[in-house]
Structure formats: structure tokens, C-alpha cells
């Protein structure tokens, strides 16, 4: 079994399906070294901002964003999260050989 069987990588679960991953790899291969460096610097800056995700300010911000969403936006958000969880669970069961959902 390889980690690619169910969207896992060396760092953790993958956030993209096979089609999206192939598209990203193709775009990456077309980038120059300076573009890759700029992209990774921006990505690392974004990762650094997540250190305080459990601060009062960060939680308040997310709550405010949620409360300002319409009912339809909330339903779409939850549907997307449920679908992602189902895909993750299906991949894990298939990858670990549990046989569920096959």
C-alpha cells in the first residue's frame, strides 16, 4: 500500500483529487524557478498565519463570518465539508482494506 492510495502524503492528508493534483503538477512544471520560489514564499507566509487559529480573535472572526452567511451559503459550506469527509473516509477504508463502501 502506498500513501497515494487515499490522498495521504508525507505531511498529512491531501487536499486535492487526482485530477486537481495532475493539474497542479502540470502548472508547477511550467513555472520558472523564480515563480516557484515566489509561490512557495507566499505559501509559507499563509502557513505562518495559521499559528493563532485558536486565539479568541481568530475564533470570533470565523463566528462572525458564519453568522453573516445566508442559509444557502451555510448549506453549501456544510455539503462541501460532508462530501470531503465522505471521500476521505471512502479512501481510508479502501486504502486500509476494510472493504467498506466498495
N, CA, C and O atoms as a GROMACS GRO file, in nm:
protein
  408
    1UNK      N    1   0.085  -0.118   0.000
    1UNK     CA    2   0.000   0.000   0.000
    1UNK      C    3   0.089   0.124   0.000
    1UNK      O    4   0.187   0.132   0.074
    2UNK      N    5   0.054   0.219  -0.082
    2UNK     CA    6   0.126   0.346  -0.083
    2UNK      C    7   0.037   0.454  -0.026
    2UNK      O    8  -0.085   0.438  -0.020
    3UNK      N    9   0.097   0.562   0.016
    3UNK     CA   10   0.019   0.671   0.073
    3UNK      C   11  -0.068   0.738  -0.032
    3UNK      O   12  -0.163   0.807   0.003
    4UNK      N   13  -0.039   0.718  -0.157
    4UNK     CA   14  -0.117   0.782  -0.263
    4UNK      C   15  -0.254   0.716  -0.279
    4UNK      O   16  -0.342   0.773  -0.344
    5UNK      N   17  -0.274   0.599  -0.222
    5UNK     CA   18  -0.399   0.528  -0.239
    5UNK      C   19  -0.519   0.603  -0.185
    5UNK      O   20  -0.630   0.588  -0.237
    6UNK      N   21  -0.500   0.682  -0.082
    6UNK     CA   22  -0.614   0.751  -0.024
    6UNK      C   23  -0.586   0.897   0.008
    6UNK      O   24  -0.637   0.951   0.106
    7UNK      N   25  -0.505   0.960  -0.075
    7UNK     CA   26  -0.486   1.104  -0.064
    7UNK      C   27  -0.395   1.146   0.049
    7UNK      O   28  -0.399   1.263   0.089
    8UNK      N   29  -0.313   1.056   0.102
    8UNK     CA   30  -0.223   1.094   0.210
    8UNK      C   31  -0.086   1.126   0.152
    8UNK      O   32  -0.046   1.072   0.049
    9UNK      N   33  -0.017   1.211   0.220
    9UNK     CA   34   0.119   1.245   0.180
    9UNK      C   35   0.210   1.236   0.300
    9UNK      O   36   0.168   1.192   0.407
   10UNK      N   37   0.333   1.277   0.283
   10UNK     CA   38   0.428   1.272   0.394
   10UNK      C   39   0.387   1.365   0.507
   10UNK      O   40   0.419   1.340   0.623
   11UNK      N   41   0.317   1.474   0.474
   11UNK     CA   42   0.281   1.574   0.574
   11UNK      C   43   0.142   1.548   0.630
   11UNK      O   44   0.114   1.589   0.743
   12UNK      N   45   0.056   1.481   0.558
   12UNK     CA   46  -0.080   1.456   0.604
   12UNK      C   47  -0.172   1.434   0.488
   12UNK      O   48  -0.128   1.404   0.376
   13UNK      N   49  -0.299   1.449   0.513
   13UNK     CA   50  -0.397   1.419   0.409
   13UNK      C   51  -0.385   1.518   0.294
   13UNK      O   52  -0.351   1.635   0.314
   14UNK      N   53  -0.414   1.470   0.174
   14UNK     CA   54  -0.411   1.555   0.057
   14UNK      C   55  -0.538   1.638   0.049
   14UNK      O   56  -0.642   1.596   0.099
   15UNK      N   57  -0.531   1.752  -0.011
   15UNK     CA   58  -0.647   1.839  -0.024
   15UNK      C   59  -0.701   1.841  -0.166
   15UNK      O   60  -0.792   1.919  -0.196
   16UNK      N   61  -0.648   1.757  -0.253
   16UNK     CA   62  -0.687   1.759  -0.392
   16UNK      C   63  -0.710   1.618  -0.440
   16UNK      O   64  -0.649   1.524  -0.390
   17UNK      N   65  -0.799   1.604  -0.538
   17UNK     CA   66  -0.818   1.475  -0.603
   17UNK      C   67  -0.710   1.454  -0.707
   17UNK      O   68  -0.624   1.540  -0.727
   18UNK      N   69  -0.715   1.340  -0.773
   18UNK     CA   70  -0.613   1.308  -0.873
   18UNK      C   71  -0.610   1.407  -0.988
   18UNK      O   72  -0.503   1.445  -1.035
   19UNK      N   73  -0.727   1.449  -1.035
   19UNK     CA   74  -0.732   1.544  -1.147
   19UNK      C   75  -0.672   1.678  -1.107
   19UNK      O   76  -0.593   1.736  -1.182
   20UNK      N   77  -0.710   1.725  -0.989
   20UNK     CA   78  -0.656   1.853  -0.943
   20UNK      C   79  -0.505   1.844  -0.920
   20UNK      O   80  -0.431   1.936  -0.952
   21UNK      N   81  -0.462   1.732  -0.863
   21UNK     CA   82  -0.320   1.713  -0.836
   21UNK      C   83  -0.240   1.712  -0.967
   21UNK      O   84  -0.133   1.771  -0.974
   22UNK      N   85  -0.293   1.644  -1.070
   22UNK     CA   86  -0.225   1.640  -1.201
   22UNK      C   87  -0.217   1.780  -1.261
   22UNK      O   88  -0.116   1.816  -1.321
   23UNK      N   89  -0.325   1.858  -1.245
   23UNK     CA   90  -0.326   1.994  -1.298
   23UNK      C   91  -0.221   2.079  -1.228
   23UNK      O   92  -0.149   2.155  -1.292
   24UNK      N   93  -0.212   2.066  -1.096
   24UNK     CA   94  -0.114   2.144  -1.020
   24UNK      C   95   0.028   2.105  -1.061
   24UNK      O   96   0.113   2.191  -1.078
   25UNK      N   97   0.053   1.975  -1.076
   25UNK     CA   98   0.186   1.929  -1.118
   25UNK      C   99   0.221   1.985  -1.256
   25UNK      O  100   0.335   2.026  -1.280
   26UNK      N  101   0.125   1.987  -1.346
   26UNK     CA  102   0.149   2.040  -1.481
   26UNK      C  103   0.181   2.190  -1.475
   26UNK      O  104   0.275   2.236  -1.540
   27UNK      N  105   0.102   2.264  -1.397
   27UNK     CA  106   0.128   2.408  -1.384
   27UNK      C  107   0.264   2.432  -1.319
   27UNK      O  108   0.338   2.522  -1.359
   28UNK      N  109   0.297   2.352  -1.218
   28UNK     CA  110   0.424   2.366  -1.148
   28UNK      C  111   0.541   2.343  -1.244
   28UNK      O  112   0.639   2.417  -1.240
   29UNK      N  113   0.530   2.242  -1.328
   29UNK     CA  114   0.640   2.212  -1.420
   29UNK      C  115   0.662   2.323  -1.523
   29UNK      O  116   0.772   2.335  -1.577
   30UNK      N  117   0.562   2.403  -1.550
   30UNK     CA  118   0.573   2.512  -1.646
   30UNK      C  119   0.631   2.640  -1.582
   30UNK      O  120   0.671   2.732  -1.654
   31UNK      N  121   0.634   2.645  -1.450
   31UNK     CA  122   0.681   2.765  -1.380
   31UNK      C  123   0.833   2.775  -1.384
   31UNK      O  124   0.904   2.674  -1.386
   32UNK      N  125   0.881   2.898  -1.386
   32UNK     CA  126   1.026   2.920  -1.376
   32UNK      C  127   1.067   2.903  -1.230
   32UNK      O  128   0.982   2.899  -1.141
   33UNK      N  129   1.198   2.894  -1.206
   33UNK     CA  130   1.246   2.880  -1.068
   33UNK      C  131   1.206   3.000  -0.982
   33UNK      O  132   1.171   2.983  -0.865
   34UNK      N  133   1.210   3.119  -1.040
   34UNK     CA  134   1.174   3.238  -0.961
   34UNK      C  135   1.024   3.238  -0.929
   34UNK      O  136   0.984   3.280  -0.820
   35UNK      N  137   0.940   3.190  -1.021
   35UNK     CA  138   0.797   3.181  -0.994
   35UNK      C  139   0.769   3.077  -0.886
   35UNK      O  140   0.684   3.097  -0.800
   36UNK      N  141   0.842   2.965  -0.890
   36UNK     CA  142   0.826   2.862  -0.787
   36UNK      C  143   0.866   2.916  -0.651
   36UNK      O  144   0.798   2.890  -0.551
   37UNK      N  145   0.975   2.991  -0.647
   37UNK     CA  146   1.022   3.049  -0.521
   37UNK      C  147   0.919   3.147  -0.466
   37UNK      O  148   0.888   3.145  -0.346
   38UNK      N  149   0.866   3.233  -0.552
   38UNK     CA  150   0.765   3.329  -0.510
   38UNK      C  151   0.640   3.257  -0.458
   38UNK      O  152   0.584   3.295  -0.355
   39UNK      N  153   0.597   3.153  -0.529
   39UNK     CA  154   0.480   3.076  -0.488
   39UNK      C  155   0.502   3.015  -0.349
   39UNK      O  156   0.414   3.024  -0.263
   40UNK      N  157   0.617   2.953  -0.329
   40UNK     CA  158   0.644   2.888  -0.201
   40UNK      C  159   0.657   2.989  -0.087
   40UNK      O  160   0.616   2.962   0.026
   41UNK      N  161   0.714   3.105  -0.116
   41UNK     CA  162   0.723   3.209  -0.013
   41UNK      C  163   0.584   3.254   0.030
   41UNK      O  164   0.558   3.272   0.149
   42UNK      N  165   0.493   3.273  -0.067
   42UNK     CA  166   0.356   3.312  -0.034
   42UNK      C  167   0.287   3.201   0.044
   42UNK      O  168   0.211   3.227   0.137
   43UNK      N  169   0.312   3.075   0.004
   43UNK     CA  170   0.250   2.962   0.072
   43UNK      C  171   0.297   2.954   0.218
   43UNK      O  172   0.217   2.928   0.308
   44UNK      N  173   0.424   2.975   0.240
   44UNK     CA  174   0.478   2.970   0.376
   44UNK      C  175   0.425   3.087   0.460
   44UNK      O  176   0.398   3.070   0.579
   45UNK      N  177   0.410   3.203   0.400
   45UNK     CA  178   0.351   3.316   0.472
   45UNK      C  179   0.210   3.281   0.516
   45UNK      O  180   0.169   3.314   0.628
   46UNK      N  181   0.134   3.215   0.428
   46UNK     CA  182  -0.001   3.172   0.461
   46UNK      C  183  -0.001   3.070   0.572
   46UNK      O  184  -0.088   3.074   0.660
   47UNK      N  185   0.094   2.979   0.571
   47UNK     CA  186   0.102   2.877   0.675
   47UNK      C  187   0.136   2.940   0.809
   47UNK      O  188   0.087   2.895   0.912
   48UNK      N  189   0.218   3.043   0.809
   48UNK     CA  190   0.254   3.111   0.933
   48UNK      C  191   0.135   3.180   0.998
   48UNK      O  192   0.130   3.193   1.121
   49UNK      N  193   0.041   3.223   0.919
   49UNK     CA  194  -0.075   3.294   0.973
   49UNK      C  195  -0.169   3.202   1.049
   49UNK      O  196  -0.256   3.250   1.123
   50UNK      N  197  -0.154   3.070   1.034
   50UNK     CA  198  -0.246   2.976   1.099
   50UNK      C  199  -0.204   2.941   1.241
   50UNK      O  200  -0.272   2.862   1.307
   51UNK      N  201  -0.096   2.998   1.289
   51UNK     CA  202  -0.049   2.966   1.424
   51UNK      C  203  -0.150   3.006   1.530
   51UNK      O  204  -0.160   2.940   1.634
   52UNK      N  205  -0.225   3.112   1.507
   52UNK     CA  206  -0.317   3.161   1.609
   52UNK      C  207  -0.462   3.125   1.578
   52UNK      O  208  -0.553   3.198   1.617
   53UNK      N  209  -0.486   3.013   1.510
   53UNK     CA  210  -0.622   2.979   1.470
   53UNK      C  211  -0.713   2.952   1.589
   53UNK      O  212  -0.835   2.951   1.573
   54UNK      N  213  -0.657   2.930   1.707
   54UNK     CA  214  -0.738   2.907   1.825
   54UNK      C  215  -0.735   3.026   1.921
   54UNK      O  216  -0.771   3.013   2.038
   55UNK      N  217  -0.694   3.140   1.871
   55UNK     CA  218  -0.699   3.260   1.954
   55UNK      C  219  -0.843   3.311   1.956
   55UNK      O  220  -0.924   3.276   1.870
   56UNK      N  221  -0.874   3.392   2.054
   56UNK     CA  222  -1.009   3.448   2.066
   56UNK      C  223  -1.044   3.529   1.942
   56UNK      O  224  -1.157   3.521   1.893
   57UNK      N  225  -0.949   3.606   1.892
   57UNK     CA  226  -0.974   3.689   1.775
   57UNK      C  227  -1.005   3.604   1.653
   57UNK      O  228  -1.097   3.635   1.577
   58UNK      N  229  -0.928   3.496   1.633
   58UNK     CA  230  -0.949   3.410   1.516
   58UNK      C  231  -1.084   3.339   1.524
   58UNK      O  232  -1.154   3.328   1.423
   59UNK      N  233  -1.120   3.292   1.642
   59UNK     CA  234  -1.248   3.224   1.659
   59UNK      C  235  -1.363   3.323   1.640
   59UNK      O  236  -1.462   3.291   1.574
   60UNK      N  237  -1.351   3.442   1.697
   60UNK     CA  238  -1.453   3.545   1.677
   60UNK      C  239  -1.471   3.578   1.530
   60UNK      O  240  -1.583   3.596   1.483
   61UNK      N  241  -1.360   3.587   1.458
   61UNK     CA  242  -1.366   3.619   1.315
   61UNK      C  243  -1.442   3.512   1.238
   61UNK      O  244  -1.525   3.542   1.153
   62UNK      N  245  -1.412   3.385   1.268
   62UNK     CA  246  -1.482   3.276   1.199
   62UNK      C  247  -1.629   3.273   1.236
   62UNK      O  248  -1.714   3.248   1.150
   63UNK      N  249  -1.660   3.299   1.362
   63UNK     CA  250  -1.801   3.303   1.404
   63UNK      C  251  -1.876   3.415   1.334
   63UNK      O  252  -1.989   3.397   1.289
   64UNK      N  253  -1.812   3.530   1.325
   64UNK     CA  254  -1.875   3.644   1.258
   64UNK      C  255  -1.900   3.612   1.111
   64UNK      O  256  -2.005   3.644   1.056
   65UNK      N  257  -1.802   3.551   1.047
   65UNK     CA  258  -1.817   3.513   0.906
   65UNK      C  259  -1.934   3.417   0.890
   65UNK      O  260  -2.015   3.431   0.799
   66UNK      N  261  -1.943   3.318   0.980
   66UNK     CA  262  -2.052   3.220   0.975
   66UNK      C  263  -2.188   3.288   0.994
   66UNK      O  264  -2.283   3.260   0.920
   67UNK      N  265  -2.198   3.376   1.091
   67UNK     CA  266  -2.325   3.442   1.120
   67UNK      C  267  -2.369   3.536   1.008
   67UNK      O  268  -2.488   3.562   0.993
   68UNK      N  269  -2.274   3.585   0.929
   68UNK     CA  270  -2.308   3.674   0.818
   68UNK      C  271  -2.345   3.598   0.691
   68UNK      O  272  -2.388   3.659   0.593
   69UNK      N  273  -2.328   3.466   0.691
   69UNK     CA  274  -2.362   3.386   0.574
   69UNK      C  275  -2.514   3.366   0.566
   69UNK      O  276  -2.583   3.361   0.668
   70UNK      N  277  -2.564   3.355   0.442
   70UNK     CA  278  -2.705   3.324   0.425
   70UNK      C  279  -2.727   3.175   0.451
   70UNK      O  280  -2.631   3.098   0.458
   71UNK      N  281  -2.852   3.136   0.465
   71UNK     CA  282  -2.883   2.995   0.487
   71UNK      C  283  -2.829   2.909   0.373
   71UNK      O  284  -2.776   2.800   0.397
   72UNK      N  285  -2.843   2.956   0.250
   72UNK     CA  286  -2.795   2.882   0.133
   72UNK      C  287  -2.643   2.866   0.136
   72UNK      O  288  -2.591   2.760   0.102
   73UNK      N  289  -2.572   2.972   0.175
   73UNK     CA  290  -2.427   2.965   0.184
   73UNK      C  291  -2.383   2.865   0.291
   73UNK      O  292  -2.287   2.791   0.272
   74UNK      N  293  -2.455   2.865   0.404
   74UNK     CA  294  -2.423   2.770   0.510
   74UNK      C  295  -2.446   2.626   0.464
   74UNK      O  296  -2.365   2.538   0.489
   75UNK      N  297  -2.560   2.604   0.395
   75UNK     CA  298  -2.590   2.470   0.345
   75UNK      C  299  -2.485   2.424   0.244
   75UNK      O  300  -2.443   2.308   0.247
   76UNK      N  301  -2.442   2.514   0.154
   76UNK     CA  302  -2.339   2.479   0.056
   76UNK      C  303  -2.207   2.447   0.124
   76UNK      O  304  -2.138   2.353   0.085
   77UNK      N  305  -2.172   2.524   0.225
   77UNK     CA  306  -2.049   2.502   0.300
   77UNK      C  307  -2.052   2.365   0.368
   77UNK      O  308  -1.955   2.290   0.359
   78UNK      N  309  -2.162   2.334   0.436
   78UNK     CA  310  -2.172   2.205   0.505
   78UNK      C  311  -2.176   2.088   0.408
   78UNK      O  312  -2.118   1.983   0.435
   79UNK      N  313  -2.244   2.105   0.294
   79UNK     CA  314  -2.248   1.999   0.193
   79UNK      C  315  -2.108   1.970   0.141
   79UNK      O  316  -2.072   1.854   0.124
   80UNK      N  317  -2.031   2.074   0.117
   80UNK     CA  318  -1.893   2.056   0.070
   80UNK      C  319  -1.808   1.983   0.174
   80UNK      O  320  -1.732   1.893   0.140
   81UNK      N  321  -1.822   2.021   0.301
   81UNK     CA  322  -1.745   1.956   0.408
   81UNK      C  323  -1.786   1.810   0.424
   81UNK      O  324  -1.700   1.724   0.444
   82UNK      N  325  -1.916   1.781   0.416
   82UNK     CA  326  -1.963   1.643   0.428
   82UNK      C  327  -1.911   1.557   0.314
   82UNK      O  328  -1.870   1.443   0.334
   83UNK      N  329  -1.914   1.613   0.193
   83UNK     CA  330  -1.865   1.539   0.077
   83UNK      C  331  -1.716   1.511   0.091
   83UNK      O  332  -1.670   1.401   0.060
   84UNK      N  333  -1.640   1.609   0.137
   84UNK     CA  334  -1.496   1.589   0.157
   84UNK      C  335  -1.471   1.481   0.261
   84UNK      O  336  -1.381   1.398   0.243
   85UNK      N  337  -1.548   1.480   0.369
   85UNK     CA  338  -1.532   1.378   0.473
   85UNK      C  339  -1.568   1.240   0.419
   85UNK      O  340  -1.499   1.142   0.448
   86UNK      N  341  -1.676   1.231   0.341
   86UNK     CA  342  -1.714   1.103   0.282
   86UNK      C  343  -1.606   1.051   0.190
   86UNK      O  344  -1.573   0.932   0.193
   87UNK      N  345  -1.550   1.139   0.108
   87UNK     CA  346  -1.442   1.098   0.017
   87UNK      C  347  -1.320   1.051   0.095
   87UNK      O  348  -1.256   0.953   0.058
   88UNK      N  349  -1.288   1.121   0.203
   88UNK     CA  350  -1.174   1.084   0.285
   88UNK      C  351  -1.197   0.948   0.350
   88UNK      O  352  -1.107   0.864   0.352
   89UNK      N  353  -1.317   0.928   0.404
   89UNK     CA  354  -1.348   0.801   0.470
   89UNK      C  355  -1.351   0.686   0.370
   89UNK      O  356  -1.303   0.577   0.398
   90UNK      N  357  -1.407   0.712   0.253
   90UNK     CA  358  -1.410   0.608   0.149
   90UNK      C  359  -1.267   0.570   0.110
   90UNK      O  360  -1.236   0.452   0.094
   91UNK      N  361  -1.183   0.669   0.094
   91UNK     CA  362  -1.044   0.643   0.057
   91UNK      C  363  -0.970   0.568   0.166
   91UNK      O  364  -0.889   0.479   0.138
   92UNK      N  365  -0.996   0.603   0.291
   92UNK     CA  366  -0.928   0.534   0.402
   92UNK      C  367  -0.972   0.389   0.409
   92UNK      O  368  -0.889   0.300   0.426
   93UNK      N  369  -1.100   0.364   0.396
   93UNK     CA  370  -1.149   0.226   0.403
   93UNK      C  371  -1.096   0.143   0.289
   93UNK      O  372  -1.059   0.027   0.309
   94UNK      N  373  -1.090   0.200   0.171
   94UNK     CA  374  -1.035   0.130   0.055
   94UNK      C  375  -0.886   0.109   0.074
   94UNK      O  376  -0.833   0.001   0.046
   95UNK      N  377  -0.817   0.213   0.121
   95UNK     CA  378  -0.672   0.207   0.136
   95UNK      C  379  -0.626   0.110   0.244
   95UNK      O  380  -0.521   0.048   0.231
   96UNK      N  381  -0.705   0.098   0.350
   96UNK     CA  382  -0.669   0.009   0.459
   96UNK      C  383  -0.723  -0.132   0.439
   96UNK      O  384  -0.693  -0.222   0.517
   97UNK      N  385  -0.803  -0.151   0.333
   97UNK     CA  386  -0.855  -0.283   0.304
   97UNK      C  387  -0.970  -0.326   0.392
   97UNK      O  388  -0.993  -0.446   0.408
   98UNK      N  389  -1.045  -0.231   0.450
   98UNK     CA  390  -1.158  -0.267   0.534
   98UNK      C  391  -1.274  -0.319   0.451
   98UNK      O  392  -1.357  -0.395   0.499
   99UNK      N  393  -1.279  -0.277   0.325
   99UNK     CA  394  -1.384  -0.326   0.236
   99UNK      C  395  -1.514  -0.249   0.245
   99UNK      O  396  -1.609  -0.285   0.176
  100UNK      N  397  -1.523  -0.145   0.326
  100UNK     CA  398  -1.646  -0.068   0.335
  100UNK      C  399  -1.660   0.021   0.213
  100UNK      O  400  -1.561   0.074   0.163
  101UNK      N  401  -1.778   0.037   0.166
  101UNK     CA  402  -1.807   0.132   0.059
  101UNK      C  403  -1.748   0.093  -0.076
  101UNK      O  404  -1.732   0.179  -0.163
  102UNK      N  405  -1.717  -0.033  -0.096
  102UNK     CA  406  -1.661  -0.073  -0.226
  102UNK      C  407  -1.767  -0.134  -0.313
  102UNK      O  408  -1.739  -0.173  -0.426
   0.00000   0.00000   0.00000
